[in-house]
Amino acid sequence: MHLLTRLAPVLLLTMLAGCVFPGVYKINVQQGNIISEEELSQLEPGMSRSQVRSVLGTPMMLNPADTSVEYYTYTFQEAGGEIREQKVIVHYDGDTFTHMEKQLLDDLPAY
């Protein structure tokens, strides 16, 4: 019993040290639609929904209750760091592109 009480703290510290090992590799995580300023410059009011999608791709999010808006989002997290997000919101009147709102990243890591 004496041996167990002496080894228990050592085993506990060894196990905890494995949880915070500084050499753990963390990957970059990218998700969503990567959209550049160049692609956005191709959009013109009056384009059809299919023309917009041929330029930007399929939107990341659709609202079934409001089909007049489509959301293109992109997130990037570098090696477990801060998550950076880019958003482009495309507005339609029926099936016709009217305007967009954009919040772009200064640099696109994937490009």
C-alpha positions, -999 to +999 in steps of 0.1 A: +000+000+000+029+023+008+043+018-027+010+026-043+006+059-024+041+069-035+037+060-072+002+075-076+014+112-078+042+102-102+017+083-125-008+112-123+019+138-133+031+116-161-004+113-175-011+150-172+022+158-189+010+138-219-021+160-223-001+192-226+028+180-247+041+211-265+050+192-297+015+184-308+010+192-345-020+213-353-033+216-389-048+246-408-085+242-411-104+258-441-141+256-447-166+272-471-165+291-503-133+309-512-143+340-531-119+366-544-125+403-553-119+393-589-148+369-589-171+394-572-162+420-599-178+397-624-213+401-608-236+426-623-272+435-613-297+417-635-278+384-637-298+352-631-293+330-600-276+304-622-252+329-637-242+341-602-237+305-591-215+298-621-192+326-609-193+320-572-203+284-569-230+269-547-237+289-516-227+276-482-261+284-466-296+287-479-326+300-460-356+279-471-380+306-456-363+334-476-349+325-510-340+361-518-307+358-499-278+334-503-248+332-480-212+324-490-189+320-460-153+310-456-135+304-424-098+298-419-080+287-387-042+285-388-027+258-366-052+260-338-051+299-337-078+325-342-106+317-366-109+343-394-141+346-414-152+360-447-188+366-457-205+374-489-243+378-489-260+378-523-295+394-527-321+385-553-354+399-565-371+367-576-344+350-596-325+382-605-294+393-587-298+428-573-268+435-549-244+420-524-229+427-491-193+416-485-168+413-456-136+399-472-103+389-456-073+410-464-055+379-477-069+345-487-046+318-473-057+292-498-048+313-528 
